[in-house]
């Protein structure tokens, strides 16, 4: 299956033993210090790589927000077009880049709907692909560069369940979305800036009033609606 061009592959990166050891040490210090103070990030490696590592190798769930002082996450019920994403739950990601989008898009100053995703693709008997991403904001705000400094929270994963995979043609789509039906207290938090987000230049735009059309295109691997019309 060929994914449409709006699905962006994760930038390549290599995790050598010293880098993994540095990530493990930083995670250990962060959890020992607790969530009151942001992680002191002094590594030369981009923050998204640290977040990807702890999500994939250390079983940490991640949640992005513009609020830097959340002591505990309570279940909420968002207006998502996806059934899994519309339940009463605390939401997080099993991926390091996806939650950064929610941290750096400033919806308080620039109200907008969000169209986004993080997926891995697999044939019925094949391994999972590397992650692919989609990020979009409302067309009316993109030119304003609606970015902010934000926070990615590190959450314990025990109470979270993953969104079930769904079929598109002869492949299975696995998302990185997690949901917890009970409140979750963060383990630590990491401050992030717009320049930390590796896909800032690839941000797409959509029309707020046509969310269902975009959602259907994404789930069926169809072209981006605006490009299809052109």
C-alpha positions as CSV (number, residue, x, y, z in Angstrom):
1,X,0.0,0.0,0.0
2,X,1.3,3.4,-1.0
3,X,0.4,6.1,1.6
4,X,-0.7,9.5,0.3
5,X,2.0,12.2,0.3
6,X,0.6,14.0,3.3
7,X,1.8,11.1,5.6
8,X,5.3,12.1,6.6
9,X,7.9,9.5,7.6
10,X,9.7,10.1,10.8
11,X,13.1,11.7,10.3
12,X,15.9,9.0,10.5
13,X,18.0,8.8,13.6
14,X,20.4,6.3,15.1
15,X,20.5,5.4,18.7
16,X,24.0,4.3,19.7
17,X,24.8,2.9,23.1
18,X,26.1,6.1,24.7
19,X,23.0,8.0,23.6
20,X,20.7,5.3,25.0
21,X,22.6,5.4,28.3
22,X,22.3,9.2,28.4
23,X,18.5,9.0,27.7
24,X,18.1,6.3,30.4
25,X,20.0,8.4,33.0
26,X,18.0,11.5,32.1
27,X,14.7,9.6,32.5
28,X,15.8,8.1,35.8
29,X,16.7,11.6,37.2
30,X,13.4,13.1,35.8
31,X,11.2,10.5,37.5
32,X,13.2,10.8,40.8
33,X,12.7,14.6,40.7
34,X,9.0,14.4,40.0
35,X,6.8,16.5,37.8
36,X,6.9,19.8,39.7
37,X,10.0,21.1,37.7
38,X,10.6,20.6,34.0
39,X,13.4,18.2,33.0
40,X,16.7,20.0,32.7
41,X,17.5,19.0,29.1
42,X,21.2,19.5,28.3
43,X,21.8,16.8,25.8
44,X,23.0,17.6,22.2
45,X,20.4,15.2,20.8
46,X,17.1,16.8,19.7
47,X,14.3,16.5,22.3
48,X,12.0,14.6,20.0
49,X,14.5,11.7,19.8
50,X,14.6,11.5,23.6
51,X,10.8,11.4,23.6
52,X,10.6,8.8,20.9
53,X,13.1,6.6,22.8
54,X,11.3,6.7,26.1
55,X,7.9,6.1,24.4
56,X,9.2,3.1,22.4
57,X,11.8,1.6,24.7
58,X,10.8,2.6,28.2
59,X,7.0,2.3,28.1
60,X,6.2,5.9,28.8
61,X,3.0,7.5,27.6
62,X,3.2,11.1,26.5
63,X,0.8,14.0,26.5
64,X,1.3,17.4,25.0
65,X,-0.2,20.6,26.4
66,X,0.2,24.4,26.6
67,X,-0.4,24.2,30.3
68,X,2.9,23.7,32.2
69,X,1.3,23.1,35.6
70,X,-1.1,20.1,35.4
71,X,-0.8,18.1,38.6
72,X,-3.2,15.3,37.5
73,X,-5.0,14.5,34.2
74,X,-8.7,13.9,34.5
75,X,-10.8,12.0,31.8
76,X,-12.5,14.3,29.3
77,X,-14.7,13.7,26.3
78,X,-13.4,15.5,23.2
79,X,-15.5,16.0,20.1
80,X,-13.4,13.6,17.9
81,X,-14.8,12.2,14.7
82,X,-13.1,8.9,15.6
83,X,-15.0,6.7,18.0
84,X,-11.9,5.7,20.0
85,X,-10.9,9.4,20.3
86,X,-14.4,10.5,21.4
87,X,-14.6,8.4,24.6
88,X,-14.4,9.8,28.2
89,X,-10.7,9.3,28.9
90,X,-7.2,10.7,29.4
91,X,-5.4,10.7,26.1
92,X,-1.8,10.2,25.4
93,X,0.6,8.9,22.7
94,X,2.9,5.9,22.4
95,X,5.1,8.2,20.3
96,X,7.5,11.0,20.9
97,X,6.7,13.5,18.1
98,X,2.9,13.4,18.0
99,X,2.3,15.0,21.5
100,X,4.7,17.8,20.6
101,X,2.1,19.1,18.1
102,X,-0.5,19.5,20.9
103,X,2.1,21.3,23.0
104,X,3.2,23.9,20.4
105,X,-0.1,24.7,18.6
106,X,-1.6,27.7,20.4
107,X,-5.3,27.2,20.3
108,X,-6.0,29.8,23.0
109,X,-4.9,32.7,20.9
110,X,-5.9,31.1,17.6
111,X,-8.9,28.8,18.0
112,X,-8.9,26.0,15.5
113,X,-9.8,22.4,15.0
114,X,-7.0,20.0,14.6
115,X,-6.4,17.3,12.0
116,X,-3.5,15.0,12.9
117,X,-2.3,11.4,13.3
118,X,0.5,9.1,13.9
119,X,0.4,5.6,12.3
120,X,2.4,2.5,11.6
121,X,1.4,0.2,8.7
122,X,1.6,-3.6,8.5
123,X,0.5,-6.3,6.1
124,X,-1.3,-9.2,7.6
125,X,1.9,-11.2,8.1
126,X,4.5,-8.4,8.0
127,X,6.2,-6.2,10.6
128,X,5.1,-2.7,11.6
129,X,6.5,0.1,9.5
130,X,8.3,3.1,11.0
131,X,5.9,5.9,12.1
132,X,4.2,8.2,9.7
133,X,2.7,11.6,10.7
134,X,0.1,14.1,9.6
135,X,-0.2,17.6,11.1
136,X,-2.7,20.3,10.1
137,X,-4.3,23.4,11.6
138,X,-7.2,25.6,10.4
139,X,-6.5,27.4,7.2
140,X,-7.6,30.7,8.7
141,X,-4.7,30.7,11.2
142,X,-1.7,29.0,9.5
143,X,-0.3,32.3,8.1
144,X,-0.2,33.7,11.7
145,X,2.3,31.0,12.7
146,X,0.1,30.0,15.7
147,X,2.9,28.5,17.8
148,X,3.8,28.6,21.5
149,X,6.1,27.1,24.0
150,X,4.5,24.0,25.6
151,X,5.0,21.0,27.7
152,X,5.2,17.3,27.1
153,X,4.1,15.2,30.1
154,X,5.6,11.8,30.9
155,X,2.8,9.5,32.1
156,X,2.8,6.0,33.5
157,X,1.4,3.6,30.9
158,X,-0.3,1.0,33.1
159,X,-3.9,2.3,32.9
160,X,-3.8,3.1,29.1
161,X,-5.1,1.0,26.3
162,X,-4.1,1.3,22.7
163,X,-6.5,2.1,19.9
164,X,-7.3,-1.1,18.0
165,X,-5.8,-1.4,14.5
166,X,-8.1,-1.0,11.5
167,X,-7.9,-2.3,8.0
168,X,-7.4,-0.2,4.9
169,X,-7.4,-2.5,1.9
170,X,-5.0,-5.4,2.6
171,X,-3.0,-3.6,5.4
172,X,-3.6,-2.9,9.1
173,X,-3.2,0.6,10.4
174,X,-1.9,0.9,13.9
175,X,-2.2,4.4,15.6
176,X,-0.2,5.6,18.5
177,X,-3.2,6.8,20.4
178,X,-3.7,5.7,24.0
179,X,-6.6,6.2,26.3
180,X,-7.0,5.8,30.1
181,X,-10.4,5.6,31.7
182,X,-9.1,6.8,35.0
183,X,-7.1,9.9,36.2
184,X,-3.4,9.8,35.6
185,X,-0.7,11.6,37.6
186,X,2.4,12.6,35.6
187,X,5.9,11.3,36.3
188,X,7.8,14.2,34.9
189,X,7.5,16.9,32.2
190,X,9.7,18.4,29.4
191,X,9.4,21.9,28.1
192,X,9.4,22.1,24.3
193,X,9.6,25.0,21.9
194,X,8.2,25.3,18.3
195,X,11.8,24.9,16.9
196,X,11.9,21.5,18.7
197,X,9.1,20.2,16.6
198,X,10.6,18.5,13.5
199,X,7.6,19.0,11.2
200,X,6.9,22.7,11.7
201,X,7.7,23.5,8.1
202,X,5.4,20.7,6.8
203,X,2.3,21.9,8.7
204,X,-0.8,21.5,6.5
205,X,-4.0,23.5,6.5
206,X,-7.7,22.4,6.5
207,X,-11.2,23.9,6.6
208,X,-12.7,23.7,10.0
209,X,-16.2,23.2,8.7
210,X,-15.2,20.1,6.7
211,X,-13.6,18.0,9.3
212,X,-15.7,14.8,8.4
213,X,-14.4,15.0,4.8
214,X,-10.8,15.2,6.0
215,X,-11.3,12.4,8.5
216,X,-12.8,10.1,5.9
217,X,-9.9,10.8,3.5
218,X,-7.4,10.0,6.1
219,X,-9.0,6.7,7.2
220,X,-9.4,5.5,3.6
221,X,-5.9,6.7,2.4
222,X,-7.5,9.0,-0.1
223,X,-5.8,12.2,-1.4
224,X,-5.9,15.4,0.8
225,X,-9.4,16.8,-0.1
226,X,-8.1,20.2,-1.3
227,X,-5.6,18.6,-3.6
228,X,-8.2,16.2,-4.9
229,X,-10.4,19.1,-5.8
230,X,-7.6,20.9,-7.6
